[in-house]
Amino acid sequence: MTYSPNAQSGQTPQPPQISPAKALHKFVTEERSGCLSITDPNDPSVEWGVYFGGGQVHYATSLVGQRERLAYLFSRETTGLEPCLNIDAPSDYQMVYQYWRSQQLSLNWVRQVLATLTQEALTQFLAIPQGTLKYESSIGLDPLLLSVPFRQLVLPIRDNVTRWTNLRTDLSSPFQRPAILNHDNCLQTVWSESASCQQLQEIITLVEKNLTLYEIAHQCSMDVLELATFLKPILQNGGMEIRPHRIISTQKRPVIACVDDSPTIQQFVKLSLESSGYDVLSLFDPTQAMVPLLTHQPIVILMDIEMPGIDGYELCRLARQVEALRRVPIVMLTGREGIIDRVRARMAGCTAYLTKPFNPQELLELVKKLELAIPVAPL
């Protein structure tokens, strides 16, 4: 019998800590497809993800705070992209894609923009020495616009990766928020340089607004790495401290289940709901959905109608035959708008009907109504 200290003490065994750089290199080399994401161990509210397939990297991004990150990057790396931030889309990738299509720009242009965003996110991903990684093999990008060798993306950013790695003892990512502890210590650290003092005064004004490093760098027209380097001695001297991007509630988040074989819809639902306090249970195979639905006890179930193996009507009927799921609201996500389809859905036990395409706000408002048991319009 193997001795386990965690098991002996009754504690839950912790997942192994893995190097994200080694894991990503291994997955890309093995030509796997999917998304590898890591939560920053120094700030669990920050998460980074990399999409890849066929031995190539397709995109890398932050899984939190995408708009504030884009506002900073668009102001420094490219020009004329600020209108992207006004586009209602579930992800930064879709924002750039929709802007590209609407402006009828060249394919080379959008690929360059996506490569720039990818390299900046890869810098943060690779700067984490070790952490708990999550691999999702079914998640992809639609449409696929970028496919670049891992080495080609990483070589130009190696120095920045090293610099961010060296900063991690004092601050972990551009999403963290500096806070003033002692004004005198702040000024004492840079007293010998009048230019630095003037710059610090501007930074202090923004720090007092509880902004992230991305937001401060954007408003100061600074490179965020240079800002972090500038703040490091102030942090070490006790003039400031670093706080997380957001405080994670210890309360259990309500679970929304999504049964849909489309990776695009699954990603859309996850990005639309998880930022609003829900956990999304993604189920791609409807024939295997009943056990996880019973295990996780979602407060709302979203499901497509047209799925392989078993359609949404039949799965809805099966759920209604189980006591634990009988009263759980079920929402059909479908492109079908006909009255016959709505009648069939209602007869199967469906609670509400959401026609594709729909925007994140529509989905969120419907989920909130069902969570609060507010009556929705009849099918």
N, C-alpha and C positions, 0 to 999 in steps of 0.2 A: 504494500500500500504506500503510495507516494504521500509524503508529508506536505501539507499546504498551510502556511501560517494564516492566510486569510480564512480558509475553511475552518481552521482550529478555533479562531477567535469569533467566528460567526459573521465576518465581514464579507461583503460582496467582492469577488475577485475583480481587479481592475483590468481593462483591456490592455494588451501589450503596447508599449510605446515604440513607434517605428519611424525611421528617417523618411520624410516625405520625398526627398530627392532620390533616394535609392528605390523607393517603391514606384515612383513615377517612371524612372528610367527602366525599371524591370517590366512594368506593364506596357510601356511603349515598345520596348525591344521585343516583347512577346507578341506584339501586334494585337493586343486586346482592344476592345472598344468599350467606351463608357465614360463615367465621370469619377474622378478620385477627389475627395474633399477632405479637408483637415480643419479641425477646430483648434484655434490657438490655445495651447495649454496655459499661457500666462493671462489670457483673456477669453474665457469660454463664450463670450457674446460675439466673437469674431470668427468667421469661417471663410475659407478660400476653396475654390474648386477648379479643376482642370479637366477639359473634355479632350478625348483622344480616340484614335482608331486607325487601323491599318499601318501602325508604325509611325504615325504623324500626330502632332498636336493640333487640335482644331480651335481651341479657345480656352482662355483662363480668365477668371473673374472673381470678384468678391461675392459672397452669398448674403451679405448684409450691406446696408448703406450705399447702394449702387449709385444713386443720384448724386450724393455728395462727392463720391469718388470721381464720377464723370465730370462734374462741374469743375473740379480741380484739374483733371487731365485735359479737358477740352480747352481750358484757358491757357495751357502751357504747351501741349504737344501738337495741337492742330488749330486751325482757325475756322471760324464760321460755323462751328458745330453746336453752339449754345441752343439753337432751336430744337435739337434732339431732346433736350431735357423737358420740353413741353409735350412730348409725344406720350400718349397713354398706352404703355406696353408693359407686359409682365416681367421683362428683364432688360438689362442694358444691351444685350445682343440684339433683341428685337427692336429696341429703340433705334439703334444704328441702322439696322436693316430697313426699317420703315422709312427713315430719313433718306437713306440712299435711294430707295425706290421712288419716293415722292419727288426728289430733286433730279432724278434721272442722271446720276453721276456714274463715273466709270467703275468697272469691277475692280480695277487696280486700286482705285481710291478707297473703296470700302475694305479691301483686304489690308491695305496699309494701316487704316484706322484700327481694325480688329487686331492686327499684329502688335501695334503699339499698346493697346489695352491689355493684350495677353502678356506681353513682356513685363509690364508693371505689376500685374497680378502674380505672375510667376516669380518675380523677385521676392514678394512677401511669402508665397507658398514655400519656396526653397530656403528662405532664411530661418524657418522654424526647424531647429535641430532634430526634434523628435515630437511625436504626438500621436493621437488616436485617429487613424484614417478610416474613411468609409468609401467603399467602392460600389458603384451602381452600374451594372453591366448593360442595362436596358435604356439608360438615359442618353439621348443624343441631341443634336442641333438640327433644326429644320427652318430654313434651308442651310446646307453646309457650304460656307463661303470661304473658309480658310483651312489649309492643310499644309503644315510646315514641319520639317524635321526638328526634333527636340534640340539637337545640338546647335542648329542654326539660330534658334530663338535664345538659347541660354548663353552662348559665348559672349554676346555684347553686354550682358547684364551681370557677369560674374563679379565684378568689383562692387556693384551695388548690393548684390546678395551678401557678400562678405561684410560690407559696412553695416547693413541692417542686422546681420547676425551678431556683430560686435555690440550693437546698441541694445540688444534684448535684455541685458541685465538691468537696464534703466527704463526702457519702454519697448513695447512689443510690436506695435503696428501703427500706421497712420490713422487708424480709427479711434485710438485712445484719446482721452481728454486730459490735458494738463490742468492743474488747479494750483492756485497761489497758496503757499503756506506762510511765507515770510517775505514781505516786500524788500526789506533791507538786505537779506541774503541774495535776493535776485539781483539787485543793483550792485552789490559788492562783487559778485562774480565777474561782471563785465565793466567795472568802474574805470579801467585804464583806457578804454576805447570809447570815445565820445559817439562815434557812429553806431557802435553796438548798443550803447545806452539808449540812443534815440530809437533804434530798431526794437529794443526790448520794451520800451514804453508802449509802442504800438502793439506788440505781441501781448503784453499784460492786459491791455484794454480788451483784446479779443478773448484771451484766456478767461477773463471774468464773465464772459457770456456763455461759458461751458461748451465751447466748440471743440470739434475734433481737430487733430493735426491737419487733416486734409482741408478742412474749412478755414483754419487759420492761415495755412500756406496759400490757399486760393486768394484770400482777402489781402494778404501781405505781398502777393506776387513773388512768393519764394518757392524754391524746390522743397518738397516735403522732407526729403532726406537731409538737406541742409538745415532745415528748421529743427529736425530731430537732433542733429549734431550740435546745433547752437544751444538747445535746451539741456543737453546731457550734463554739463558741469553745474548748471543751476539745480537740476534734480539731485545731483550728488551732494551739493552744498546745502540741501534742505530748503531752498527757496521755493520749490514747487514739488508737487507729487503727481503721479500719473494715475488716472482713474479709468475704469473700463468703458468701452463704447456704450454699453447700457448694462443696467443691473438685471441679472437673470432671476426671475421669480422662482422661488423654491416650490411654489404650488404646481400641482400637476395640470398640464395644459390639456384642454379638451381635444379629443381626437376626431378628425374628419377623415372618413375612408373614401378613397377614389378608386373605383373599379373601371379601368379603361386600358385597352391594349396599346394606346397611342402614347409614346414617350413625350410628344409635344404637349398633349393635354395634361399629362401627369406633371410635367415641369410647370406649365401654366398655373395649375391648381396649387401646387406647392408654393410657388413664388407669390401667388395672390393671397394665400391664407396664412402661411407660417409667420409672416411679418406682422400679422394682426393677432397673434397669441394662440394660434391653433397648431397642433401637430397633424401632419397629413400622412395617412397610411396609404401608400401607393401599391395597388394590387393590379398586376398586368394580366394575370390569367384568371378569368372568371370561373373556370372549373375548379380552381383551388382557393376560392375566395372565402368560403363559409367558415373554415377553421380560424383564420386570422380575424375575421369579423367578430366571431364569438369571443376570441381571446382578448381583443383590444377594446371591445365595447364602444364603438364610435357613437357620437351624439347625432351625427348626420352621415348618410351614405350617398355618395355621388356615383352614378354609373352610366356608362354608355349603353345604347340599345344594340348597336351592331358590333358584336364581338365574336371571335372564333370559339367554337366549342359549345357555348351556351350564350343566348342573347340576353339583353337586359330584362326583357319581360319575364323570362323563365327564372332568372336569378332573383328578381324581385319577388316572384311568387314563392320561391324556396325560402327566402328570408322571412316572409310573412307567416310561414308555417312553423317557425322556431320562436318559442316564447320570448327568449332574450332579445330578439330583433323585431318582434311584432310591432312595437310602437316607435321604433327608430325611424325618423323621417328619411325617405328615399327620394332623391332628385335625379331625374333622367337628364343627362347631358347629350343632346342629339341635334343633328341637322334636320331632322324631320319636323315639319310644321303642320302636317295634315291633321284634321279633326279625328280621323280614324286612329291615327297613331296615339293621339292624346287619350282617346277612349280606351284603347288597349292598355296604355300605361296605367290609367286609373283603375281599370279592372284587375290589373296585376298587383295593385296595392301601392302604386307610386303616390307620393305626397305632392310633389311639384315637378315642373317641367321647365328646363332652361335650354333655349334654342341656340345652337352655335351659328355664328360666332357671338360670344358675349364678352364683356370687358370685366376686369378684375373687381370693379366696384359693384357690378350687378351680382356677381357670385358672392361677394362678401356680405352684401345686404341681405341676400336670400338666406345664407347660412345663419346670420345673426337672428333673423326672424324665426327660423326654425329652432334655433337654440333656445330662444326665449318663449317658444310655443306660441308665437304670434300667428294667427291665421294668414295663409297666403291665398292669392287669387286662385280660383278653381282652374283645373286643367282645361 
